[in-house]
Amino acid sequence: MGLLTNPSISQKAKYCRKLVRYNTAICLTLYLLGVGFFCALPDANFNSGTYFSENALLPGLVNSELEMETVNLVKTLSAELQRERESYSKSLPYPWLLAKMRRFGLETHTHNFTLNYPFAGGKRFKGENVFGILRAPRIASTESIVISVPYRPPETVHTDVSAGVPLMLAFADFARKKKYWAKDIIFLVTEQEQLGMQAWLEAYHGGEEGRILDSGMLRARAGSIQAAINLEVQSLDISHINLKIEGLNGQLPNLDLHNLVQKLSSKNGIIAGYKQASSSPKRSFRYQDKLLNLLSMVFSQASGVPTGNHGLFHKYGIEALTLEAVEREKAQQQFQEIGSMLRIIEGISRSLNNLLERFHQSFFFYLLVSNDRFVSIGDYMPSLALMAGALLIKAFIHYLSMYYSADEKDVDGQEEAELKQKNSSEIGYFSVGIVLLVAHSIGALAFFLPHSKAVSDYLYEANLSTQFGLFLLIVTVLVISLTLPAFGAVSGINGEALHVAVLLELGTVLLAVGMLNFSLGFSLSVFLVPFIILIRPGISRGAMVFSRLSCMLINPLVVLYCVLVGLTWHLFPELALKPLLNKALTATQDALTYSVVDSMIYGNWLFDMVSLIFVPCWILLWVLLFPETKQRNS
């Protein structure tokens, strides 16, 4: 810093003034380069073909040992289950399921859990899971794999996936007769969608007591879970398999596991792939198709919400994905895919059984361009680094502007040195620190208020719905923050120092978020960075109005509403403008509520991050746009 800002070197000072003068153009160029780099990723020169890094997975690709006896058992169990579902319209048919698991030689247990819902007066919801353990005959119970099926009763509003239960039970009967298993196999049927899976995982790994989700106790455990496969089978007449890989907070399974499932599916005659929408294989080589596939993964991963029960395994270091077997549109009742589906499950299990250690090769951070091509973290991170780096570069240039004016002519070095010394001594670090502390305190308030039991009880007693109550709470906090400039306005060099601090915080956070969930970091950067670059406090009146308008547009709640307006328009194009805006407002309230509940139950950190980091940064930018006195150009 000393070399660049040393005023005794006139040539250096000249370069500094040019940086200050063209800072907006420089930062916008970096932003556009980042976007352009991402758009180049679908090109074959910027991505790679998928391959196996772990050779221990290959034995599952050998010839299958399944016979027609197992296929016929699936049909028999399916007919029995359909009769049982008529008697259990709202719950899992526990007696039938327990009896079948015991009949097939599994160590069978039930698992009870309770959700103490934090809102709506503290309602309680109960559920029960059923699981059976096939102990490995060749070794002690040190390691295990999980095959799970979510059960949905007949009265559910979701797609029926009960066909996965007879498939899983038939495979359990087949596996019991084999002696080559070196890992325990846990066959798990969960209730209440992801809630049941979260409760079972917490109980299996010794979850904390007294939480919102009372996970209960397990009567038996197997070994350390190495991997998990979740089955969502809509029908025994299968058209294709859609692979779901997005997990909690944007985590992904090891790429080798994805490649294994796809390879086995192709070998057994069923088309499978990420976001597979038809029985026709994805073989398009068009650039726009690859870009759309890449963007669809970014949008799915950015929310941090798991696309299936598999997504809850990732935070425990367990590789998992979901096989969604989609029903054939025109049911032909041929059931030729039953054997193929069983052989896929057999191949996955045998491959995982052969692993000598946890998944550690291949990639954990990647984006899928197509079913057989991917972009690794080393290839996609430069796009985010360019966009987030634009904020860090702007912070550095803004720091230079505290000592060099863009319109300043070359002056005597001694005079400029005196100006530098004067400006440095005038920075009120205490004043800037107080504003930073207050802004982050308001962010902490937005985070803690929805988690407060007293606030929840008050909303319930006031007869306010959970969605509207939480929305009103966040709106109130943000409206209060709008008045902060009246009490904590900064001016002059203090405002410039605060601006540098905000830019540094935002740039660093975007890079850190991108390392954990690239899709979220990239989405935030694409939307926020250009507005932040164009915000210029303390200049002309027209530019100030534009800056304030830009600041309002990047308000976290406004961003959420704009995104949902776009989604609502995409899903319901027939709606008029007013009904569309009202529907988007309702969706905003629901999304806010779900993000809070997901944070409390599952540990999704999207709401936490926005409240604790992006809300305070937005408040600080808002404060900068209301200086006490007019600042010079930045």
C-alpha positions as CSV (number, residue, x, y, z in Angstrom):
1,M,0.0,0.0,0.0
2,G,2.9,2.3,0.7
3,L,4.3,2.1,-2.7
4,L,1.0,2.9,-4.4
5,T,0.0,5.7,-2.2
6,N,3.4,7.3,-1.7
7,P,2.8,10.9,-3.0
8,S,6.5,11.5,-3.4
9,I,6.4,9.3,-6.5
10,S,4.5,11.4,-9.1
11,Q,4.2,8.6,-11.6
12,K,2.6,6.4,-9.0
13,A,0.2,9.2,-8.0
14,K,-0.8,9.6,-11.6
15,Y,-1.7,5.9,-11.9
16,C,-3.7,6.1,-8.7
17,R,-5.7,9.1,-10.0
18,K,-6.5,7.1,-13.2
19,L,-7.7,4.2,-11.1
20,V,-9.9,6.5,-9.1
21,R,-11.3,8.2,-12.2
22,Y,-12.2,4.9,-14.0
23,N,-13.1,2.8,-11.0
24,T,-16.7,2.1,-12.1
25,A,-15.6,1.1,-15.6
26,I,-12.9,-1.2,-14.2
27,C,-15.3,-2.9,-11.7
28,L,-18.1,-3.3,-14.3
29,T,-15.6,-4.8,-16.7
30,L,-14.5,-7.4,-14.1
31,Y,-18.2,-8.2,-13.5
32,L,-18.9,-8.7,-17.2
33,L,-15.8,-10.9,-17.5
34,G,-17.1,-13.1,-14.7
35,V,-20.5,-13.5,-16.3
36,G,-18.9,-14.2,-19.7
37,F,-16.6,-16.8,-18.1
38,F,-19.6,-18.6,-16.7
39,C,-21.3,-18.5,-20.0
40,A,-18.3,-20.2,-21.6
41,L,-18.4,-23.2,-19.2
42,P,-20.8,-25.3,-21.4
43,D,-18.2,-25.3,-24.1
44,A,-16.3,-28.6,-24.3
45,N,-13.0,-26.7,-23.8
46,F,-14.0,-25.6,-20.3
47,N,-15.5,-28.8,-18.9
48,S,-14.5,-32.5,-18.7
49,G,-16.1,-35.9,-19.3
50,T,-17.2,-38.0,-16.3
51,Y,-15.0,-40.9,-15.2
52,F,-14.5,-43.3,-12.2
53,S,-11.8,-42.2,-9.8
54,E,-12.5,-45.1,-7.3
55,N,-11.9,-48.5,-9.0
56,A,-13.4,-50.3,-6.0
57,L,-16.9,-49.3,-7.3
58,L,-16.5,-51.3,-10.5
59,P,-17.5,-54.8,-9.2
60,G,-21.1,-53.7,-9.1
61,L,-21.0,-53.5,-12.9
62,V,-20.5,-57.3,-13.3
63,N,-23.2,-59.8,-14.1
64,S,-26.3,-59.8,-11.9
65,E,-27.4,-62.7,-9.8
66,L,-31.0,-61.7,-9.6
67,E,-33.6,-64.3,-10.8
68,M,-37.3,-64.1,-11.8
69,E,-38.2,-65.3,-8.3
70,T,-37.4,-61.9,-6.9
71,V,-39.3,-60.1,-9.7
72,N,-42.4,-62.2,-9.0
73,L,-42.0,-61.4,-5.3
74,V,-42.1,-57.6,-6.1
75,K,-45.5,-58.1,-7.9
76,T,-46.9,-60.1,-5.0
77,L,-45.7,-57.6,-2.4
78,S,-47.1,-54.7,-4.4
79,A,-50.6,-56.3,-4.6
80,E,-50.5,-56.9,-0.8
81,L,-49.4,-53.4,-0.1
82,Q,-52.2,-51.9,-2.1
83,R,-54.8,-53.8,-0.1
84,E,-53.1,-52.7,3.2
85,R,-53.2,-49.0,2.0
86,E,-57.0,-49.2,1.9
87,S,-57.0,-49.8,5.6
88,Y,-54.3,-47.2,6.4
89,S,-55.4,-44.1,4.5
90,K,-53.4,-41.7,6.7
91,S,-50.5,-43.6,8.0
92,L,-47.9,-46.3,7.4
93,P,-49.2,-49.9,7.5
94,Y,-46.9,-50.8,10.4
95,P,-48.1,-54.3,11.2
96,W,-47.7,-55.5,7.6
97,L,-44.4,-53.9,7.1
98,L,-42.9,-55.2,10.3
99,A,-44.2,-58.7,9.6
100,K,-42.6,-58.7,6.1
101,M,-39.3,-57.5,7.4
102,R,-39.2,-60.1,10.1
103,R,-40.2,-62.8,7.6
104,F,-37.2,-61.8,5.4
105,G,-34.8,-62.2,8.3
106,L,-34.2,-58.6,9.1
107,E,-33.5,-57.2,12.6
108,T,-36.7,-55.0,12.7
109,H,-37.4,-52.0,14.8
110,T,-39.6,-48.9,14.9
111,H,-38.6,-45.3,15.6
112,N,-40.9,-42.7,17.1
113,F,-40.3,-38.9,16.8
114,T,-42.2,-35.7,17.6
115,L,-42.1,-32.3,16.1
116,N,-42.8,-29.5,18.6
117,Y,-43.8,-26.9,16.0
118,P,-42.3,-23.5,17.0
119,F,-45.3,-21.5,15.7
120,A,-49.1,-21.8,15.7
121,G,-49.4,-22.2,19.5
122,G,-46.8,-25.0,19.7
123,K,-48.7,-27.8,17.9
124,R,-47.2,-31.3,18.1
125,F,-46.9,-33.7,15.2
126,K,-45.9,-37.3,15.7
127,G,-44.5,-39.8,13.3
128,E,-43.0,-43.3,13.2
129,N,-40.3,-44.8,11.0
130,V,-39.7,-48.5,10.4
131,F,-36.3,-50.0,9.7
132,G,-34.7,-53.4,9.4
133,I,-31.0,-54.3,9.6
134,L,-29.3,-57.0,7.6
135,R,-26.2,-57.8,9.5
136,A,-23.0,-58.5,7.5
137,P,-22.1,-62.2,7.8
138,R,-18.4,-61.6,7.0
139,I,-17.5,-58.9,9.5
140,A,-18.6,-57.1,12.7
141,S,-21.0,-54.2,12.4
142,T,-18.4,-51.5,11.7
143,E,-19.8,-50.1,8.4
144,S,-23.2,-49.9,6.8
145,I,-25.1,-48.6,3.8
146,V,-28.7,-47.3,3.8
147,I,-31.5,-48.0,1.3
148,S,-34.5,-45.8,2.2
149,V,-38.0,-45.2,0.9
150,P,-40.3,-42.3,1.8
151,Y,-43.8,-43.5,2.4
152,R,-46.8,-41.3,1.5
153,P,-50.3,-42.4,2.5
154,P,-53.1,-42.5,0.0
155,E,-54.5,-39.1,1.1
156,T,-51.3,-37.2,0.5
157,V,-51.1,-34.3,-1.9
158,H,-47.7,-35.5,-3.1
159,T,-46.9,-38.0,-5.9
160,D,-47.4,-41.6,-4.7
161,V,-44.0,-43.4,-4.4
162,S,-45.2,-46.4,-2.4
163,A,-44.0,-48.7,-5.2
164,G,-40.5,-48.4,-3.8
165,V,-41.5,-50.4,-0.7
166,P,-42.1,-53.8,-2.4
167,L,-38.9,-53.2,-4.5
168,M,-36.9,-52.6,-1.3
169,L,-38.4,-55.6,0.5
170,A,-37.8,-58.0,-2.4
171,F,-34.2,-56.9,-2.6
172,A,-33.9,-57.4,1.2
173,D,-35.0,-61.0,0.7
174,F,-32.5,-61.5,-2.2
175,A,-29.7,-59.9,-0.1
176,R,-30.3,-62.1,2.9
177,K,-29.4,-65.2,0.9
178,K,-25.9,-63.8,-0.1
179,K,-22.8,-64.3,1.9
180,Y,-20.5,-61.7,0.3
181,W,-21.8,-58.7,2.3
182,A,-19.0,-56.9,4.2
183,K,-21.3,-54.0,5.3
184,D,-24.6,-54.0,7.2
185,I,-27.5,-52.9,5.0
186,I,-30.2,-50.8,6.7
187,F,-33.6,-50.9,5.0
188,L,-35.5,-47.8,6.1
189,V,-39.1,-46.6,5.5
190,T,-39.7,-43.0,6.7
191,E,-42.8,-41.1,7.4
192,Q,-43.6,-37.3,7.1
193,E,-41.2,-36.7,4.2
194,Q,-37.9,-35.2,5.2
195,L,-39.0,-34.8,8.8
196,G,-38.9,-38.5,9.4
197,M,-35.4,-38.8,7.8
198,Q,-34.0,-35.9,9.8
199,A,-35.3,-37.4,13.0
200,W,-33.9,-40.9,12.2
201,L,-30.5,-39.4,11.3
202,E,-30.4,-37.3,14.5
203,A,-31.3,-40.4,16.6
204,Y,-28.8,-42.6,14.8
205,H,-25.9,-40.1,15.4
206,G,-27.0,-39.0,18.9
207,G,-28.9,-35.8,18.3
208,E,-29.4,-33.1,20.9
209,E,-32.3,-33.4,23.3
210,G,-34.8,-30.6,23.9
211,R,-34.8,-29.3,20.4
212,I,-37.8,-28.5,18.3
213,L,-37.5,-32.0,16.7
214,D,-37.6,-34.6,19.4
215,S,-35.8,-37.4,17.5
216,G,-36.4,-40.1,20.1
217,M,-34.1,-43.1,20.6
218,L,-33.1,-46.0,18.4
219,R,-33.2,-49.5,19.8
220,A,-30.5,-50.7,17.5
221,R,-27.8,-49.4,15.2
222,A,-25.6,-50.7,12.5
223,G,-22.1,-49.6,11.6
224,S,-20.9,-46.2,10.5
225,I,-23.0,-45.3,7.4
226,Q,-20.8,-45.0,4.3
227,A,-23.5,-44.2,1.7
228,A,-27.2,-44.1,1.2
229,I,-29.7,-44.6,-1.7
230,N,-33.2,-43.1,-1.5
231,L,-35.9,-44.6,-3.8
232,E,-38.9,-42.7,-5.0
233,V,-40.6,-45.2,-7.3
234,Q,-43.9,-43.9,-8.7
235,S,-44.9,-47.1,-10.4
236,L,-43.6,-50.6,-11.3
237,D,-44.1,-49.5,-14.9
238,I,-41.0,-47.2,-15.2
239,S,-40.3,-44.8,-18.0
240,H,-37.0,-43.3,-16.8
241,I,-35.0,-42.4,-13.7
242,N,-34.4,-38.8,-12.6
243,L,-31.3,-38.5,-10.4
244,K,-31.7,-36.0,-7.6
245,I,-28.4,-34.9,-6.1
246,E,-28.9,-31.5,-4.4
247,G,-28.6,-31.7,-0.7
248,L,-28.9,-29.4,2.4
249,N,-27.1,-26.1,1.9
250,G,-26.2,-27.0,-1.6
251,Q,-24.0,-30.0,-0.8
252,L,-23.6,-32.6,-3.4
253,P,-22.7,-36.4,-3.4
254,N,-19.4,-37.5,-4.6
255,L,-19.3,-37.5,-8.4
256,D,-18.3,-41.2,-8.5
257,L,-21.7,-42.1,-6.9
258,H,-23.6,-40.2,-9.5
259,N,-21.5,-41.8,-12.3
260,L,-22.1,-45.3,-10.8
261,V,-25.9,-45.0,-10.8
262,Q,-25.9,-43.6,-14.3
263,K,-23.6,-46.3,-15.6
264,L,-25.7,-49.1,-14.0
265,S,-29.0,-47.6,-15.3
266,S,-27.6,-47.4,-18.8
267,K,-26.4,-51.0,-18.6
268,N,-29.8,-52.3,-17.5
269,G,-31.8,-50.5,-20.2
270,I,-33.3,-47.6,-18.2
271,I,-32.5,-44.0,-19.2
272,A,-31.2,-42.1,-16.2
273,G,-29.8,-38.7,-15.7
274,Y,-29.8,-35.4,-13.8
275,K,-33.2,-33.7,-14.3
276,Q,-34.1,-36.4,-16.8
277,A,-37.6,-35.5,-18.1
278,S,-38.3,-38.2,-20.6
279,S,-37.4,-41.7,-21.7
280,S,-35.2,-40.3,-24.5
281,P,-31.5,-39.9,-23.6
282,K,-30.1,-36.4,-23.4
283,R,-27.8,-36.3,-26.4
284,S,-28.1,-32.7,-27.5
285,F,-24.8,-31.0,-28.3
286,R,-26.3,-27.6,-28.7
287,Y,-24.7,-24.9,-26.6
288,Q,-28.0,-23.4,-25.4
289,D,-29.2,-26.8,-24.1
290,K,-26.0,-27.3,-22.1
291,L,-26.2,-23.7,-20.7
292,L,-29.8,-24.2,-19.7
293,N,-28.9,-27.5,-17.9
294,L,-26.1,-25.7,-16.1
295,L,-28.4,-22.9,-15.0
296,S,-31.1,-25.3,-13.9
297,M,-28.7,-26.9,-11.5
298,V,-27.5,-23.5,-10.2
299,F,-31.1,-22.4,-9.5
300,S,-31.9,-25.7,-7.8
301,Q,-28.8,-25.7,-5.6
302,A,-28.9,-22.0,-4.7
303,S,-31.8,-22.3,-2.2
304,G,-30.0,-24.9,-0.1
305,V,-33.2,-27.0,0.1
306,P,-32.7,-30.7,-0.4
307,T,-34.5,-32.1,-3.5
308,G,-35.1,-35.4,-1.6
309,N,-34.4,-37.3,1.6
310,H,-30.9,-38.0,0.4
311,G,-30.0,-34.4,1.0
312,L,-30.1,-34.7,4.8
313,F,-27.3,-37.3,4.8
314,H,-24.7,-35.0,3.5
315,K,-24.1,-32.9,6.6
316,Y,-23.1,-36.2,8.4
317,G,-20.5,-36.8,5.7
318,I,-22.6,-39.6,4.1
319,E,-22.7,-39.7,0.3
320,A,-26.3,-40.1,-0.9
321,L,-28.6,-39.4,-3.8
322,T,-32.2,-40.2,-4.8
323,L,-33.4,-42.3,-7.7
324,E,-36.8,-41.0,-8.8
325,A,-38.3,-43.7,-11.0
326,V,-40.9,-41.9,-13.1
327,E,-44.1,-43.7,-14.2
328,R,-44.7,-44.3,-17.8
329,E,-47.2,-41.8,-19.2
330,K,-49.2,-44.4,-21.2
331,A,-49.3,-47.4,-18.8
332,Q,-48.7,-50.6,-20.7
333,Q,-48.6,-52.8,-17.6
334,Q,-45.6,-54.7,-19.0
335,F,-43.5,-54.3,-15.8
336,Q,-40.4,-55.2,-17.8
337,E,-38.4,-52.6,-15.8
338,I,-38.9,-54.3,-12.4
339,G,-35.9,-56.6,-13.0
340,S,-33.9,-53.7,-14.4
341,M,-34.6,-51.6,-11.3
342,L,-33.7,-54.5,-9.0
343,R,-30.4,-55.1,-10.8
344,I,-29.6,-51.3,-10.5
345,I,-30.2,-51.5,-6.7
346,E,-28.1,-54.8,-6.6
347,G,-25.2,-53.2,-8.5
348,I,-25.1,-50.1,-6.4
349,S,-25.2,-52.2,-3.2
350,R,-22.4,-54.5,-4.4
351,S,-20.2,-51.6,-5.5
352,L,-20.7,-49.8,-2.2
353,N,-20.1,-53.1,-0.3
354,N,-16.7,-53.3,-2.0
355,L,-15.5,-49.9,-0.8
356,L,-12.6,-50.1,1.6
357,E,-12.8,-46.5,2.8
358,R,-15.1,-43.5,2.6
359,F,-15.5,-41.6,-0.7
360,H,-12.5,-39.4,-0.9
361,Q,-11.5,-39.4,-4.6
362,S,-13.3,-37.7,-7.5
363,F,-15.2,-34.4,-6.9
364,F,-17.5,-33.1,-4.2
365,F,-17.9,-29.6,-5.8
366,Y,-19.0,-29.6,-9.4
367,L,-21.7,-28.6,-11.8
368,L,-23.2,-30.9,-14.4
369,V,-23.3,-29.7,-18.0
370,S,-24.9,-32.9,-19.2
371,N,-25.2,-36.5,-18.1
372,D,-21.6,-37.2,-19.0
373,R,-19.8,-33.9,-18.7
374,F,-19.1,-31.7,-15.6
375,V,-17.4,-28.6,-14.5
376,S,-15.1,-28.9,-11.5
377,I,-14.6,-26.3,-8.7
378,G,-11.3,-25.2,-10.3
379,D,-13.0,-24.4,-13.5
380,Y,-16.1,-22.5,-12.3
381,M,-14.6,-20.5,-9.4
382,P,-12.8,-17.9,-11.6
383,S,-16.2,-16.6,-12.7
384,L,-17.2,-15.9,-9.1
385,A,-13.8,-14.6,-8.2
386,L,-14.0,-12.0,-11.0
387,M,-17.5,-10.8,-9.9
388,A,-16.8,-10.8,-6.1
389,G,-13.3,-9.5,-6.7
390,A,-14.8,-6.5,-8.4
391,L,-16.0,-5.4,-5.0
392,L,-12.6,-5.9,-3.4
393,I,-11.0,-3.9,-6.2
394,K,-13.6,-1.2,-5.8
395,A,-12.7,-1.1,-2.0
396,F,-9.0,-0.7,-2.8
397,I,-9.7,2.0,-5.4
398,H,-12.1,3.8,-3.0
399,Y,-9.3,3.7,-0.3
400,L,-7.1,5.4,-2.8
401,S,-9.8,8.0,-3.4
402,M,-9.4,9.1,0.2
403,Y,-6.0,10.5,-0.8
404,Y,-6.2,11.2,-4.5
405,S,-9.0,13.0,-6.3
406,A,-9.9,12.0,-9.9
407,D,-9.8,15.6,-11.0
408,E,-6.8,16.6,-9.1
409,K,-3.8,17.9,-11.0
410,D,-0.2,17.0,-10.1
411,V,0.7,18.9,-7.0
412,D,3.8,19.2,-4.9
413,G,4.6,15.9,-3.1
414,Q,5.0,17.7,0.2
415,E,1.6,19.2,0.1
416,E,0.0,15.9,-0.9
417,A,1.8,14.2,1.9
418,E,0.4,16.7,4.3
419,L,-3.1,16.0,2.9
420,K,-2.6,12.3,3.4
421,Q,-1.4,12.8,7.0
422,K,-4.4,15.1,7.7
423,N,-7.0,12.7,6.3
424,S,-5.5,9.7,8.1
425,S,-5.7,11.5,11.4
426,E,-9.3,12.5,10.8
427,I,-10.8,9.0,10.4
428,G,-13.1,8.5,13.3
429,Y,-12.6,4.8,13.9
430,F,-14.9,4.9,16.9
431,S,-17.8,6.5,15.0
432,V,-17.4,4.1,12.1
433,G,-17.2,1.1,14.5
434,I,-20.4,2.2,16.3
435,V,-22.3,2.4,13.0
436,L,-21.0,-1.1,12.0
437,L,-22.0,-2.5,15.4
438,V,-25.5,-1.0,15.3
439,A,-26.2,-2.3,11.7
440,H,-25.1,-5.8,12.6
441,S,-27.1,-5.7,15.8
442,I,-30.2,-5.0,13.7
443,G,-29.3,-8.0,11.6
444,A,-28.9,-10.1,14.7
445,L,-32.4,-8.8,15.8
446,A,-33.9,-9.9,12.5
447,F,-32.3,-13.3,13.1
448,F,-33.3,-13.9,16.7
449,L,-36.8,-12.5,16.8
450,P,-38.4,-15.3,14.6
451,H,-36.6,-17.8,16.9
452,S,-38.0,-16.3,20.1
453,K,-40.7,-18.3,21.8
454,A,-42.2,-15.1,23.3
455,V,-42.6,-13.6,19.9
456,S,-44.2,-16.8,18.6
457,D,-46.7,-16.9,21.5
458,Y,-47.6,-13.2,20.9
459,L,-48.3,-13.8,17.2
460,Y,-50.5,-16.7,18.1
461,E,-52.4,-14.8,20.8
462,A,-52.8,-11.9,18.3
463,N,-54.5,-14.4,16.0
464,L,-52.0,-13.7,13.2
465,S,-51.1,-16.5,10.8
466,T,-47.5,-17.7,11.0
467,Q,-46.7,-16.5,7.5
468,F,-48.1,-13.0,7.9
469,G,-46.7,-12.6,11.4
470,L,-43.2,-13.4,10.4
471,F,-43.4,-11.3,7.3
472,L,-44.7,-8.3,9.4
473,L,-41.9,-8.9,11.9
474,I,-39.1,-8.7,9.2
475,V,-40.8,-5.7,7.5
476,T,-40.9,-3.9,10.8
477,V,-37.2,-4.5,11.4
478,L,-36.3,-3.3,7.9
479,V,-38.5,-0.2,8.2
480,I,-36.8,0.7,11.5
481,S,-33.4,0.3,9.8
482,L,-34.5,2.9,7.2
483,T,-34.5,5.5,10.0
484,L,-30.9,4.8,11.1
485,P,-29.4,7.6,9.0
486,A,-31.3,10.1,11.1
487,F,-29.4,8.9,14.2
488,G,-26.1,7.6,12.9
489,A,-25.2,9.4,9.7
490,V,-21.5,9.6,8.8
491,S,-19.8,12.2,6.6
492,G,-16.6,13.0,5.0
493,I,-13.7,10.6,5.4
494,N,-15.6,8.6,7.9
495,G,-18.2,7.8,5.3
496,E,-15.5,6.8,2.8
497,A,-13.9,4.5,5.4
498,L,-17.3,2.9,6.1
499,H,-17.8,2.4,2.4
500,V,-14.5,0.6,2.1
501,A,-15.5,-1.7,5.1
502,V,-18.8,-2.6,3.5
503,L,-17.2,-3.5,0.2
504,L,-14.6,-5.6,1.8
505,E,-17.2,-7.5,3.9
506,L,-19.5,-8.1,0.9
507,G,-16.7,-9.2,-1.4
508,T,-15.2,-11.6,1.2
509,V,-18.6,-13.1,2.1
510,L,-19.5,-13.7,-1.5
511,L,-16.3,-15.6,-2.0
512,A,-16.7,-17.6,1.2
513,V,-20.3,-18.5,0.3
514,G,-19.3,-19.5,-3.2
515,M,-16.7,-21.9,-1.7
516,L,-19.5,-23.7,0.2
517,N,-22.4,-23.3,-2.2
518,F,-21.2,-21.9,-5.5
519,S,-24.7,-21.6,-7.0
520,L,-25.8,-19.3,-4.1
521,G,-22.7,-17.2,-4.2
522,F,-22.9,-16.9,-8.0
523,S,-26.7,-16.0,-8.0
524,L,-26.1,-13.3,-5.3
525,S,-23.1,-11.9,-7.2
526,V,-25.0,-11.7,-10.5
527,F,-27.8,-9.7,-9.0
528,L,-26.1,-7.6,-6.3
529,V,-22.6,-6.7,-7.6
530,P,-23.7,-4.3,-10.5
531,F,-26.0,-2.4,-8.2
532,I,-23.3,-2.1,-5.5
533,I,-20.8,-1.0,-8.0
534,L,-23.1,1.8,-9.3
535,I,-24.0,3.0,-5.8
536,R,-21.9,6.2,-5.3
537,P,-22.6,8.2,-2.2
538,G,-22.0,11.9,-2.0
539,I,-22.1,13.0,-5.6
540,S,-24.7,14.9,-7.7
541,R,-28.3,15.0,-6.8
542,G,-29.5,12.9,-9.8
543,A,-26.8,10.3,-9.2
544,M,-27.8,10.2,-5.5
545,V,-31.4,9.4,-6.4
546,F,-30.3,6.6,-8.7
547,S,-28.1,5.2,-5.9
548,R,-30.9,5.2,-3.4
549,L,-33.2,3.5,-5.9
550,S,-30.5,0.9,-6.6
551,C,-30.1,0.4,-2.8
552,M,-33.8,-0.2,-2.4
553,L,-33.8,-2.8,-5.2
554,I,-31.1,-4.9,-3.4
555,N,-33.0,-4.9,-0.1
556,P,-33.1,-8.6,0.8
557,L,-36.9,-8.6,1.0
558,V,-37.3,-6.8,-2.3
559,V,-34.9,-9.2,-4.0
560,L,-37.0,-12.2,-2.7
561,Y,-40.2,-10.6,-3.9
562,C,-38.8,-9.8,-7.3
563,V,-37.5,-13.4,-7.7
564,L,-41.0,-14.8,-6.8
565,V,-42.7,-12.4,-9.1
566,G,-40.6,-13.9,-11.9
567,L,-41.3,-17.5,-10.8
568,T,-45.0,-16.8,-10.5
569,W,-45.2,-15.3,-13.9
570,H,-43.3,-18.3,-15.3
571,L,-45.6,-20.8,-13.7
572,F,-48.9,-18.9,-14.1
573,P,-48.6,-16.8,-17.3
574,E,-52.4,-16.5,-17.6
575,L,-52.7,-14.3,-14.5
576,A,-53.3,-10.6,-14.8
577,L,-50.9,-8.2,-13.2
578,K,-52.7,-7.5,-9.9
579,P,-53.5,-11.2,-9.1
580,L,-49.9,-12.1,-10.1
581,L,-48.5,-9.5,-7.7
582,N,-50.8,-10.7,-4.9
583,K,-49.9,-14.3,-5.5
584,A,-46.2,-13.4,-5.4
585,L,-46.7,-11.6,-2.1
586,T,-48.3,-14.7,-0.6
587,A,-45.4,-16.8,-2.0
588,T,-43.0,-14.4,-0.4
589,Q,-44.6,-14.8,3.0
590,D,-44.5,-18.6,2.6
591,A,-40.9,-18.6,1.5
592,L,-39.9,-16.5,4.5
593,T,-41.7,-18.9,6.8
594,Y,-40.2,-22.0,5.2
595,S,-36.7,-20.5,5.4
596,V,-37.1,-19.8,9.1
597,V,-38.5,-23.3,9.8
598,D,-35.8,-25.0,7.8
599,S,-33.2,-23.1,9.7
600,M,-34.7,-24.2,13.0
601,I,-35.3,-27.9,12.1
602,Y,-32.8,-28.9,9.4
603,G,-30.0,-26.4,9.8
604,N,-30.4,-24.6,6.5
605,W,-28.3,-21.4,6.9
606,L,-29.8,-19.3,4.1
607,F,-32.0,-17.3,6.4
608,D,-29.2,-17.0,9.0
609,M,-26.7,-15.8,6.5
610,V,-29.0,-13.2,5.0
611,S,-30.1,-11.9,8.4
612,L,-26.6,-11.7,9.9
613,I,-24.6,-10.5,6.9
614,F,-26.6,-9.2,4.0
615,V,-29.2,-7.2,6.0
616,P,-26.4,-5.3,8.0
617,C,-24.5,-4.6,4.7
618,W,-27.7,-3.3,3.1
619,I,-28.3,-1.0,6.1
620,L,-24.7,0.3,5.9
621,L,-25.1,1.1,2.2
622,W,-28.4,2.9,3.1
623,V,-26.6,4.9,5.8
624,L,-23.9,6.0,3.3
625,L,-26.5,7.5,1.0
626,F,-27.6,10.0,3.6
627,P,-24.5,11.9,4.6
628,E,-24.5,14.8,7.0
629,T,-22.6,16.9,4.5
630,K,-21.9,16.6,0.8
631,Q,-18.9,14.4,0.1
632,R,-16.5,14.7,-2.7
633,N,-16.6,12.4,-5.7
634,S,-15.5,8.8,-5.0
